Amino acid sequence: MSKNDGPSGPARRAIVRWAWRLFQREWRQQLLLMALMTMTVAAAVAGASMAVNASSFGQDDFGDANSSAQFDVTTPEVTAGNLAGARARFGTVETIGHRSVSLPGSVKPLDLRTQDPNGTFGSPLLALRKGRYPVAANELALTRSVADLLGAQVGDRIVLDDVEWAIVGEVENPNDLKDEFALTAPDDNAVVDSITLLFDNRDLAPRSGPPAASDANTEFHLGVMSRGSDGPVAVLVLIAATVAMALVGLVAASGFVVVAQRRQRQLGLLSAIGATERHLRLVMLANGAFVGAVAALIGTVLGVAARVLATSAVESAANHRLGRFDLPWSLIIECGLLAIVMATAAAWWPARSLSRMPVMAALSARPTRPRPVRRSLAVALALLGLGVGGIAAAHPTDTTVRPVVLVFGMLGAVIGVVFAAPAAIRGLAVPAARLPFAARLALRDLVRYQARSAAALAAITLGLGISISVVGIAQANEYRADDGNLSSRQLVIRVGEVRTATDPNLTAAERASLDTHAATVAATLGKPTMYTLDVARNPTDATIREPVAQAVQTDPHSFRFVSYPFIATPELLAHYDIDPATINADTDLLTTRTDEVTLLDFSPKSVEGPAPDASNRVQVVDLPSYSSAPNALITEAALSRHGWVAARAGWLIEMDKPLTTAQIAAARSAAADVGLAIETRSTQDSLATLRTVATTSGALLALAIVAMTIGLIRSEAAADLRTLTATGAASHTRRTLTACTAGALAVLGIVLGAAGAYAALIAGFHSQLYKLTPLPFAELLPLAVGLPLVAMTAGWLLAGREPRTFSRQTLD
């Protein structure tokens, strides 16, 4: 073999054949590395697939159309004009009718939906789960949740809206599994409250000139909603693939550093007979390619199988149905190919270091002297700074994400952690001097073998960092104590939806009857404090439209709805410690919002749109931010100024302690008996589950990496263990060595992983830092304390066996 043989000469083929035979011979020694890489690839493939499926755009609003519009039904003439104008402008238009009917004990009314299952655009919005679709009058198909609420099943008969219906099927919206409705047979003459239009306007030419006569009553140029782009999904694909492949690369690197140490004498002997540095590197690169190919193939198959088996869980997270084999195949293939590339690349660095070692140093099989960490620490800090800056500049929590900047920022942070690992390992030498013999030897052994220890630590850090990041993101999206619809101590009794509050023309006796029913519901909770909630309505509107609303004007012709303010009764003002004397005489609205808001009267004489209150007399006060509690109040002076009247909307219940499940169930049952409904604090069980799964997965992955590292390190330190045993070291000494090694790596991984994760989270949420507090101690503390304890316990229990022989390892 000549030193002048190039990388494409006969020597290269010989080296590759030798590497393949060596891989076949030593596959048992590399089994642990291949197993962990396989698991990592499988997790990357399954995780990336689930993330893309869960975030992909469904068709919950549009079906096969790309646009939709909705309008309230007022009179037959106006409805006919709207439909004619839509068909003249957009061509084929599919209509879906909606009518709200009340359900006993439910806050939200039931959507009685009239839709053709075989419609031109809307067929993807319907799926039959059981029975058949309604085809005749007085036939219904219910979604699962509505059927459970009503206690009905296929074949039963129920009464809704004073009409007896036969239940003939169970249906769902496969693109929005939380969509609750009852389906009736298609009927163009059905009585509905509103109509949804589905149409395709992608080929519609821009309009010019005055509108046609048929468009007289059509405001679709203001109300059309178009299907969004797949930009967020593409961003998620980039993020998932980047993080997954970085983890695969670090796991591979941590293993190949140990493999390179094992082959040090073999490569030294190969160099002694004439192999060049290129040939020596090729041995390790070929081995990396072989290991990566095996791990990529098996891991991809296992990842796909895991995604297929987890279809139900992914559907629940995605909130829409998925085909069992509805997978992002291009992403899966890319992950498999990138796994091979990352494994090969991970073998390059140790191969480069070994190829430069002197022959005698390689033959001695002694570890190389640890390199100074000052330079790597400076590089780590610089990369972390650039990475955190890139994440902040990418605006990941905004609607306009910069994906390329985000990916490079994440890569910078990950590589920064890799360069910080050697300094963290070197830091173990500081406490080692004050520890007992076995613990001191374990820590100094990690420092002695700095290269492989740092690679393993980097992999552990990234695995834990991913887990902690997911926990932090879930925490940021959960309701804070002052977020959500209500606090845990509040309950709202409703007459119905706020937008359909009671008729303002109720008699005093009718109002008293409602108050009595509400008091009956409140009595099931003991002796709570109850406040009446009224909204403002225009008494001149015969159709009883929506109450007066708080809105923000977005342009000269459009408003964005904010909330329905309640009337500032003396009881509510006293409850929120607002002194009536501090309210200006000309104030109409008390609100916590500091931007420019206005009041909208949705009861105009014409159908052209809501009429804004031109006075816009607003005063900022301190009110709670809960969406269903009073967060804005209309003054009683405003009622007389504008001619509005009070309409009963509900009652607010305040408790001294958080409501229990039993109390909520009793209140709901009592409300259903008297024709009312209750609302309590909404839960976010899916986010809590996500935090638990992320914590568990991160801990298991970190333990697997620790186990692989300990197994490889201790297999390479067999000669040292033989020496210790021969000099009289007992089994507890060997156990302590392994336990301290595992515990040290776990503790350092927790510290670096948490620091890196929260550095990235702070950058991502820099404009909303309050969302990151309080810290999720319920998940972080078990991880910080439990992971090192489990790692040390496992290391103690699985070590301690005396070596079978005290002879030295032969030279291969």
C-alpha positions in Angstrom: 0.0 0.0 0.0 1.7 3.2 -1.1 1.5 6.5 0.7 0.9 8.2 -2.7 -2.3 6.3 -3.4 -5.1 8.8 -3.9 -8.6 8.6 -2.5 -9.8 6.8 -5.6 -7.0 4.3 -6.0 -6.8 0.6 -5.2 -5.9 1.4 -1.6 -9.2 3.1 -1.1 -11.1 0.0 -2.2 -8.9 -2.1 0.1 -9.5 0.2 3.0 -13.3 0.1 2.5 -13.3 -3.7 2.3 -11.2 -3.9 5.4 -13.6 -1.5 7.2 -16.6 -3.5 6.1 -15.0 -6.7 7.4 -14.1 -5.0 10.7 -17.6 -3.8 11.0 -18.9 -7.3 10.5 -16.5 -8.6 13.1 -17.1 -6.0 15.7 -20.9 -5.5 15.2 -21.5 -6.7 18.8 -19.2 -4.0 20.2 -21.1 -1.4 18.2 -24.5 -2.8 18.9 -25.2 -0.3 21.7 -24.3 2.6 19.4 -26.4 1.2 16.6 -29.3 0.6 18.9 -29.2 4.2 20.3 -28.8 5.7 16.8 -31.7 3.6 15.6 -33.9 4.8 18.4 -32.9 8.4 17.8 -33.6 8.1 14.0 -37.0 6.4 14.8 -37.8 9.2 17.3 -36.8 11.8 14.7 -38.9 10.3 11.9 -41.9 9.7 14.2 -41.6 13.1 15.9 -41.2 15.1 12.6 -44.1 13.2 11.0 -46.4 13.8 14.0 -45.4 17.5 14.2 -46.1 18.1 10.5 -49.4 16.1 10.6 -50.6 17.9 13.8 -49.9 21.3 12.4 -50.9 20.8 8.8 -53.8 22.9 7.5 -57.0 21.1 7.5 -60.2 22.0 5.5 -62.3 22.8 8.5 -63.6 26.1 7.0 -63.5 25.6 3.3 -63.7 21.9 2.3 -62.7 21.7 -1.4 -63.3 25.5 -1.8 -60.6 28.1 -1.2 -62.9 30.8 0.2 -66.0 31.2 2.3 -68.4 33.9 3.5 -71.1 34.0 6.0 -74.1 36.3 6.5 -77.1 36.4 8.9 -80.5 35.7 7.5 -82.8 38.7 8.0 -85.6 38.6 5.4 -86.2 36.3 2.4 -85.7 39.2 0.0 -82.3 40.1 1.4 -81.2 36.4 1.6 -82.2 35.9 -2.0 -80.3 39.0 -3.0 -77.2 37.9 -1.2 -77.3 34.4 -2.8 -77.9 35.8 -6.3 -75.1 38.3 -5.9 -72.7 35.6 -4.7 -73.6 33.3 -7.7 -73.3 36.1 -10.2 -69.8 37.0 -8.8 -68.3 33.6 -7.9 -70.2 31.1 -10.1 -70.8 27.8 -8.3 -71.7 28.4 -4.7 -72.6 25.8 -2.1 -74.7 26.9 0.9 -74.7 25.5 4.4 -77.5 26.6 6.7 -77.1 27.1 10.5 -79.8 27.4 13.2 -79.0 27.7 16.9 -81.1 25.7 19.3 -80.6 25.6 23.1 -79.3 22.5 24.9 -80.1 21.8 28.5 -77.2 22.7 30.8 -74.9 23.8 27.9 -73.4 27.2 27.6 -73.2 27.0 23.8 -76.3 26.4 21.7 -76.4 23.5 19.3 -75.7 24.2 15.7 -78.6 22.6 13.7 -76.9 22.3 10.4 -78.4 21.9 7.0 -75.9 20.5 4.5 -75.7 18.2 1.5 -73.2 15.4 2.2 -72.5 15.3 -1.5 -72.0 19.0 -2.0 -69.6 20.4 -4.5 -67.2 21.9 -2.0 -68.4 20.8 1.5 -68.3 17.0 1.3 -64.8 16.9 3.0 -66.5 18.6 6.0 -68.8 15.6 6.7 -68.1 12.0 7.5 -70.5 9.3 8.5 -69.3 7.3 11.5 -72.4 5.2 12.2 -75.8 4.7 10.7 -76.8 6.9 7.7 -77.2 10.5 6.7 -80.6 12.2 7.2 -82.8 12.1 4.1 -86.2 13.0 5.4 -87.7 15.7 7.6 -87.4 15.2 11.3 -84.3 13.0 10.9 -81.0 14.0 12.6 -77.4 12.8 12.7 -75.4 13.9 15.8 -71.7 14.2 16.5 -70.3 12.0 19.2 -70.0 14.8 21.8 -73.6 16.0 21.2 -74.9 12.5 21.4 -73.1 11.9 24.7 -74.5 15.2 26.1 -78.0 14.3 25.1 -77.6 10.6 26.1 -78.9 9.6 22.7 -77.8 7.0 20.2 -78.8 5.8 16.7 -82.4 4.7 16.8 -83.5 7.0 19.6 -85.9 9.8 19.4 -85.3 13.2 21.0 -87.0 16.6 21.3 -85.0 19.6 20.2 -86.5 23.1 19.7 -90.0 21.6 20.5 -89.6 19.2 17.6 -89.3 15.4 17.8 -86.4 14.0 15.9 -85.3 10.5 14.9 -81.6 9.9 15.3 -80.4 8.0 12.2 -76.6 8.4 12.3 -73.4 9.6 13.9 -71.4 12.1 11.9 -68.3 14.3 12.4 -66.4 17.0 10.6 -63.2 15.1 9.8 -61.3 18.3 9.5 -62.4 19.7 12.9 -63.1 17.0 15.4 -64.2 19.5 18.0 -67.0 20.7 15.7 -70.3 20.0 17.5 -73.5 20.0 15.5 -76.6 18.1 14.5 -77.1 17.4 10.8 -80.5 17.6 9.1 -81.6 16.6 5.6 -80.8 19.0 2.8 -83.7 21.5 2.4 -83.6 24.7 0.5 -86.6 25.9 2.5 -85.3 25.1 6.0 -85.5 27.9 8.6 -82.0 29.0 9.4 -80.3 31.9 11.3 -77.3 32.2 9.1 -75.8 30.8 5.9 -72.2 29.8 5.1 -71.2 30.1 1.4 -68.4 28.0 -0.1 -66.9 28.9 -3.4 -63.7 29.0 -5.4 -62.5 32.5 -6.4 -58.8 31.8 -7.3 -59.5 32.4 -11.0 -61.7 35.4 -10.4 -60.5 38.4 -12.4 -60.2 41.7 -10.5 -63.3 43.8 -10.7 -63.4 47.3 -12.2 -66.1 49.9 -12.5 -69.3 50.1 -10.4 -70.8 46.9 -9.0 -73.5 45.1 -10.9 -77.1 45.5 -9.8 -77.2 41.9 -8.5 -74.4 42.9 -6.0 -76.6 45.6 -4.3 -77.0 43.7 -1.1 -73.7 41.7 -1.2 -70.7 42.8 0.9 -68.5 39.9 0.1 -65.6 42.2 -0.7 -65.5 42.8 3.0 -66.5 39.4 4.4 -64.7 36.8 2.2 -62.2 34.6 4.0 -59.6 32.8 1.9 -57.6 29.6 2.7 -54.2 30.3 4.3 -50.9 29.2 3.0 -48.8 26.2 4.2 -46.0 28.6 5.3 -46.2 27.7 9.0 -46.1 24.0 8.2 -42.9 24.5 6.1 -41.4 26.3 9.0 -42.2 23.5 11.3 -40.7 21.0 8.9 -37.4 22.9 8.9 -37.4 23.2 12.7 -38.2 19.5 13.2 -35.7 18.3 10.7 -33.0 20.5 12.0 -33.4 19.5 15.6 -33.8 15.8 14.8 -30.8 15.6 12.7 -28.7 17.6 15.2 -29.6 15.1 17.8 -28.8 12.1 15.5 -25.4 13.7 14.7 -24.5 14.3 18.4 -25.6 10.8 19.4 -23.4 9.4 16.6 -20.5 11.6 17.5 -20.6 10.5 21.1 -20.4 6.9 20.0 -17.8 7.2 17.3 -15.4 9.0 19.7 -15.4 5.9 21.8 -15.2 3.6 18.7 -12.2 5.6 17.5 -10.5 5.1 20.9 -11.1 1.4 20.6 -9.5 1.3 17.2 -6.6 3.5 18.1 -4.1 0.7 18.1 -5.5 -0.9 14.9 -5.2 2.4 13.1 -1.7 2.8 14.5 -0.7 -0.5 13.1 -2.3 0.3 9.8 -0.3 3.6 9.7 2.9 1.7 10.6 2.6 -0.4 7.4 2.2 2.7 5.2 -1.4 4.0 5.3 -1.8 7.7 4.8 -4.0 10.1 6.9 -6.6 9.9 4.2 -6.7 6.1 4.5 -7.0 6.2 8.3 -9.9 8.7 8.0 -11.6 6.6 5.4 -11.7 3.6 7.8 -13.7 5.6 10.3 -15.8 7.3 7.7 -16.7 4.0 6.1 -17.6 2.6 9.5 -19.8 5.7 10.2 -21.6 5.2 6.9 -22.2 1.5 7.6 -23.6 2.2 11.1 -25.6 5.1 9.8 -27.1 3.1 7.0 -28.2 0.3 9.4 -29.6 2.7 11.9 -31.3 4.8 9.2 -33.0 1.8 7.6 -34.2 0.2 10.8 -35.0 3.5 12.5 -37.0 4.8 9.6 -39.1 1.6 9.6 -39.7 1.8 13.4 -40.5 5.6 13.1 -43.1 5.0 10.4 -44.6 2.1 12.5 -44.7 4.3 15.6 -46.5 7.1 13.6 -49.0 4.6 12.1 -49.7 3.1 15.6 -50.1 6.6 17.1 -52.6 7.7 14.4 -55.4 8.2 17.0 -53.2 10.3 19.3 -52.0 12.4 16.4 -55.6 12.9 15.2 -56.5 14.1 18.7 -53.6 16.6 18.8 -54.2 17.7 15.2 -57.9 18.0 15.7 -58.6 16.4 12.3 -58.7 12.9 10.8 -55.6 11.5 9.2 -55.2 8.5 6.9 -53.2 5.7 8.6 -50.6 6.1 5.9 -51.1 9.8 5.4 -47.4 10.5 6.0 -45.0 13.2 4.9 -43.0 10.6 2.8 -40.6 13.2 1.4 -39.6 14.3 4.9 -39.3 10.7 6.1 -36.9 9.8 3.2 -35.0 13.0 3.8 -34.6 12.1 7.5 -33.3 8.7 6.6 -30.8 10.0 4.1 -29.7 12.8 6.4 -29.2 10.2 9.2 -26.6 8.4 7.0 -24.9 11.8 6.2 -24.9 12.8 9.9 -23.5 9.5 11.0 -20.7 9.7 8.4 -20.0 13.3 9.3 -20.0 12.4 13.0 -17.2 9.9 12.4 -15.0 12.5 10.6 -13.8 14.5 13.7 -12.5 11.5 15.7 -11.0 10.1 12.5 -9.2 13.4 11.9 -7.8 13.4 15.4 -6.6 9.8 15.2 -5.1 10.1 11.8 -2.8 12.9 13.1 -1.5 10.9 16.0 2.1 9.6 15.9 2.4 5.9 15.3 3.9 5.0 18.7 1.3 7.1 20.5 -1.5 5.2 18.6 0.1 1.8 19.4 0.3 2.7 23.1 -3.6 3.1 23.1 -3.3 5.9 25.6 -5.8 8.6 25.5 -4.7 11.9 24.0 -4.0 14.8 26.3 -7.1 16.9 26.8 -7.0 20.1 24.8 -7.3 23.5 26.4 -10.9 24.6 26.6 -10.4 28.3 26.7 -10.7 28.6 22.9 -13.7 26.3 22.6 -15.5 28.1 25.5 -15.0 31.4 23.7 -16.4 29.9 20.5 -19.3 28.4 22.4 -20.3 31.7 23.9 -20.0 33.4 20.5 -22.2 30.8 18.8 -24.7 30.8 21.6 -24.9 34.6 21.3 -25.4 34.4 17.6 -27.9 31.6 17.9 -30.0 33.4 20.5 -29.9 36.6 18.5 -31.0 34.7 15.4 -33.9 33.1 17.2 -35.0 36.5 18.5 -34.7 38.1 15.1 -36.7 35.3 13.5 -39.8 36.2 15.6 -41.0 32.6 16.1 -44.0 33.7 18.2 -45.1 36.2 15.6 -47.3 35.7 12.5 -44.4 36.6 10.2 -41.7 34.0 11.0 -38.4 34.2 9.2 -37.7 30.4 8.8 -34.1 30.6 7.5 -33.0 32.9 10.3 -34.8 30.7 12.8 -33.1 27.5 11.5 -29.6 29.1 11.5 -30.3 30.5 15.0 -31.2 27.1 16.3 -28.1 25.5 14.7 -25.9 28.2 16.3 -27.4 27.4 19.7 -26.9 23.7 19.2 -23.3 24.0 18.0 -22.6 26.4 20.9 -23.7 23.7 23.3 -21.4 21.3 21.6 -18.4 23.6 22.1 -19.5 24.3 25.7 -19.4 20.6 26.6 -15.6 20.2 26.9 -15.4 23.2 29.4 -18.2 21.6 31.5 -16.4 18.3 31.5 -13.1 20.0 32.5 -15.0 21.7 35.3 -15.5 18.3 37.0 -11.8 18.3 38.0 -12.6 21.1 40.5 -14.8 19.1 42.9 -13.0 15.8 42.3 -10.1 16.7 44.7 -12.5 16.8 47.6 -14.3 13.5 46.9 -13.7 9.9 48.1 -11.4 7.8 46.0 -13.9 6.0 43.7 -15.9 9.2 43.0 -12.6 11.2 42.4 -11.4 8.5 40.0 -14.7 8.5 38.1 -14.7 12.3 37.6 -11.0 12.4 36.6 -11.6 9.6 34.2 -14.3 11.7 32.5 -11.8 14.6 32.3 -9.0 12.2 31.1 -11.2 11.0 28.2 -12.5 14.5 27.5 -13.3 14.0 23.9 -15.7 11.2 24.2 -17.2 12.5 27.5 -17.9 15.9 25.9 -19.5 14.3 22.8 -21.8 12.2 25.1 -22.6 15.3 27.2 -23.5 17.3 24.1 -26.0 14.6 23.0 -27.5 14.4 26.5 -27.8 18.2 26.7 -29.6 18.4 23.4 -32.0 15.6 24.2 -32.9 17.3 27.5 -32.9 20.7 25.9 -35.5 19.6 23.5 -37.7 18.2 26.3 -37.3 21.3 28.4 -38.1 23.5 25.5 -41.3 21.7 24.7 -42.3 21.9 28.4 -41.5 25.7 28.4 -43.5 26.3 25.2 -46.5 24.4 26.6 -46.2 26.4 29.8 -46.1 29.6 27.8 -49.3 28.7 25.9 -51.2 27.6 29.0 -53.6 30.0 30.8 -52.0 32.0 33.6 -53.9 32.6 36.8 -55.3 35.8 35.3 -55.9 34.3 31.8 -58.6 32.2 30.2 -62.3 32.6 30.3 -62.8 32.5 34.1 -60.8 32.0 37.3 -61.0 28.7 39.1 -63.2 30.4 41.7 -65.7 31.8 39.3 -68.8 30.4 37.6 -71.1 32.1 35.2 -74.8 31.1 34.9 -76.1 32.0 31.4 -79.5 32.5 29.9 -77.7 31.5 26.6 -74.9 32.9 24.5 -74.2 36.6 25.3 -74.9 37.5 21.7 -78.4 36.0 22.1 -79.2 37.4 25.5 -82.8 37.7 26.6 -85.3 40.0 25.1 -85.0 43.5 26.6 -88.8 43.8 26.7 -89.2 41.1 29.4 -91.6 41.9 32.2 -90.5 42.4 35.7 -92.1 39.1 36.7 -90.2 37.2 33.9 -86.9 38.7 35.0 -87.7 37.8 38.6 -88.4 34.2 37.5 -85.0 34.1 35.8 -83.3 35.4 38.9 -85.0 32.8 41.0 -83.8 30.0 38.7 -80.3 31.4 38.9 -80.5 31.5 42.7 -81.5 27.8 42.7 -78.4 26.9 40.7 -76.2 29.1 43.0 -77.6 27.3 46.0 -76.0 24.1 45.0 -72.6 25.7 45.6 -73.4 26.8 49.2 -73.6 30.5 49.8 -71.6 32.1 47.1 -71.6 35.8 46.1 -73.8 36.4 43.0 -73.8 39.4 40.6 -76.3 40.1 37.9 -74.8 40.5 34.4 -76.8 42.6 31.9 -75.9 43.7 28.4 -77.1 46.8 26.4 -79.5 46.4 23.5 -81.3 48.7 21.2 -85.0 48.3 21.9 -86.1 49.6 18.5 -84.7 46.6 16.7 -87.5 44.1 16.1 -85.0 41.2 15.2 -83.1 41.5 18.5 -79.6 41.4 17.0 -76.4 41.3 19.0 -75.8 43.5 22.1 -73.7 46.6 22.0 -70.1 45.5 21.5 -66.6 46.8 22.2 -64.6 46.8 19.0 -61.4 48.2 17.4 -61.6 50.0 14.1 -59.1 48.4 11.7 -59.9 50.5 8.6 -62.5 53.1 7.6 -65.0 50.3 6.8 -64.1 47.4 9.1 -64.2 46.7 12.9 -62.6 43.9 14.9 -64.9 42.6 17.6 -63.3 42.6 21.1 -66.1 41.7 23.6 -69.6 42.4 24.8 -69.4 44.8 27.7 -71.8 44.3 30.7 -73.6 47.1 32.3 -71.8 48.8 35.2 -74.3 48.2 37.9 -73.4 49.6 41.4 -72.9 46.0 42.6 -70.3 45.3 39.9 -68.5 48.6 40.5 -68.3 47.9 44.2 -67.0 44.3 43.5 -64.2 45.6 41.4 -63.4 48.5 43.8 -64.4 51.2 41.3 -65.6 54.4 42.9 -68.5 55.8 40.9 -67.3 59.3 41.8 -64.1 58.6 39.7 -66.2 57.9 36.5 -66.5 60.9 34.3 -70.0 62.1 33.6 -69.6 61.7 29.8 -68.0 58.2 29.9 -69.7 55.5 28.0 -67.3 52.6 28.3 -65.0 51.4 31.2 -62.3 49.2 29.8 -58.8 47.9 30.6 -57.7 48.4 27.0 -55.4 51.2 26.3 -55.7 51.2 22.5 -58.5 53.1 20.7 -61.8 51.2 21.1 -65.3 52.1 20.2 -68.9 50.9 20.9 -70.8 49.2 18.1 -74.6 49.1 18.0 -75.5 46.0 16.0 -79.1 47.0 15.7 -79.2 49.6 12.9 -82.3 50.4 10.8 -80.7 49.1 7.6 -78.7 46.0 6.7 -75.5 47.8 5.7 -73.5 47.0 8.8 -73.0 48.0 12.4 -73.3 51.6 13.4 -70.4 52.9 15.5 -70.9 55.2 18.5 -69.3 58.4 17.3 -68.8 59.8 20.8 -66.3 57.1 21.7 -66.2 58.2 25.4 -63.8 55.7 26.9 -62.2 55.6 30.4 -59.4 53.1 31.3 -60.0 51.2 34.6 -58.6 48.2 36.4 -60.7 45.2 35.5 -59.9 41.4 35.2 -58.8 40.1 31.9 -60.9 37.0 31.8 -62.8 36.7 28.5 -66.1 35.6 30.0 -66.1 37.7 33.1 -66.8 41.5 33.1 -63.7 42.9 31.4 -65.4 46.0 30.1 -68.5 47.9 31.4 -71.0 50.2 29.8 -72.0 53.0 32.2 -75.7 53.4 33.1 -75.4 57.0 31.9 -74.6 55.6 28.4 -77.8 53.7 28.4 -79.9 56.8 28.8 -77.7 58.8 26.4 -78.1 56.3 23.5 -81.6 55.0 24.3 -80.3 51.5 25.1 -81.9 49.2 27.6 -80.6 46.4 29.8 -81.1 42.7 28.8 -80.4 39.9 31.2 -77.3 37.9 30.0 -76.4 35.9 33.1 -75.1 35.9 36.7 -71.5 35.8 37.9 -70.8 33.5 40.9 -67.7 34.2 43.1 -66.4 31.5 45.4 -64.0 31.6 48.3 -62.2 28.5 47.1 -61.7 26.9 43.6 -64.7 25.0 42.4 -64.6 21.2 42.7 -65.7 18.7 40.1 -68.6 17.7 42.2 -69.8 21.3 42.6 -69.6 21.9 38.9 -71.5 18.7 38.2 -74.2 19.7 40.7 -74.5 23.2 39.3 -74.7 21.9 35.7 -77.5 19.5 36.6 -79.4 22.2 38.4 -79.0 24.6 35.5 -80.3 22.0 33.0 -83.4 21.5 35.2 -84.4 25.2 35.0 -83.4 25.8 31.4 -80.1 27.6 32.1 -76.5 26.8 31.4 -73.2 27.3 33.3 -69.7 28.1 32.3 -66.6 27.4 34.3 -62.8 27.8 33.8 -61.7 26.0 30.6 -59.0 23.4 31.0 -56.1 22.7 28.8 -55.6 19.0 29.3 -53.8 18.6 26.0 -51.0 21.0 27.0 -50.6 19.2 30.4 -50.3 15.9 28.5 -47.8 17.4 26.2 -45.6 18.6 29.1 -45.8 15.2 30.7 -44.9 13.3 27.5 -42.0 15.8 26.8 -40.6 15.3 30.3 -40.8 11.6 30.1 -39.4 11.3 26.6 -36.5 13.6 27.4 -35.7 11.7 30.5 -35.8 8.3 28.7 -33.7 9.6 25.8 -31.1 11.1 28.2 -31.0 7.9 30.2 -30.5 5.9 27.0 -27.6 8.2 26.0 -26.1 7.9 29.5 -26.4 4.1 29.4 -24.7 4.0 26.0 -21.9 6.3 27.1 -21.3 4.4 30.3 -21.4 1.1 28.5 -18.8 2.2 25.9 -16.6 4.0 28.4 -16.5 1.1 30.8 -15.9 -1.4 28.0 -12.9 0.6 27.0 -11.8 0.9 30.6 -11.8 -2.8 31.2 -8.1 -2.9 31.6 -8.3 -0.2 34.3 -11.0 -2.2 36.1 -8.8 -5.3 35.9 -6.0 -3.4 37.5 -8.2 -2.1 40.2 -9.6 -5.5 41.0 -6.1 -7.0 41.0 -5.0 -4.5 43.6 -7.9 -5.3 45.9 -10.8 -3.0 44.8 -14.1 -4.4 46.0 -17.3 -4.5 44.0 -18.7 -1.4 45.7 -15.7 0.5 44.3 -16.6 -0.6 40.8 -20.2 0.2 41.4 -19.3 3.7 42.7 -17.2 4.4 39.6 -20.1 3.7 37.3 -22.7 5.4 39.4 -20.6 8.6 39.7 -19.9 8.7 36.0 -23.6 8.4 35.2 -24.6 10.9 37.8 -22.1 13.5 36.7 -23.1 13.3 33.0 -26.8 13.5 34.0 -26.3 16.6 36.3 -24.2 18.4 33.7 -26.8 17.5 31.0 -29.6 18.9 33.1 -27.7 22.2 33.8 -26.6 22.8 30.2 -29.9 21.6 28.7 -32.0 23.9 30.9 -29.6 26.8 30.4 -29.7 26.4 26.6 -33.4 25.7 26.4 -34.3 28.8 28.4 -31.9 31.0 26.5 -33.7 30.0 23.3 -37.1 30.4 24.9 -36.2 33.9 26.2 -35.1 34.8 22.8 -38.2 33.4 21.2 -40.6 35.1 23.7 -38.5 38.2 24.2 -41.6 40.4 23.6 -43.8 38.2 25.9 -41.5 37.2 28.7 -44.3 37.1 31.2 -45.5 33.9 29.5 -42.4 32.0 30.7 -43.3 32.6 34.4 -43.8 30.9 36.7 -41.4 28.2 35.8 -42.9 24.7 35.4 -41.3 23.3 38.6 -43.7 20.3 38.6 -41.9 19.0 35.5 -38.4 20.5 35.9 -37.8 19.4 39.5 -38.5 15.7 38.9 -36.2 15.9 35.8 -33.5 17.7 37.7 -33.5 15.4 40.7 -34.9 12.2 39.4 -32.8 11.8 36.3 -29.4 11.9 38.1 -30.8 9.6 40.9 -32.1 7.0 38.3 -28.9 7.2 36.3 -26.8 6.6 39.5 -29.0 3.9 40.8 -28.9 2.1 37.4 -25.2 2.5 37.2 -24.8 1.1 40.8 -27.0 -1.9 40.2 -25.6 -2.9 36.8 -21.9 -2.6 37.6 -19.7 -4.3 40.1 -19.2 -7.7 38.3 -15.6 -8.9 38.7 -13.6 -9.2 35.4 -13.4 -12.8 34.1 -9.7 -12.5 33.4 -6.8 -10.2 34.3 -4.8 -10.7 31.1 -4.3 -7.7 28.9 -6.3 -7.1 25.7 -4.6 -8.5 22.7 -3.7 -6.3 19.7 -6.1 -6.9 16.9 
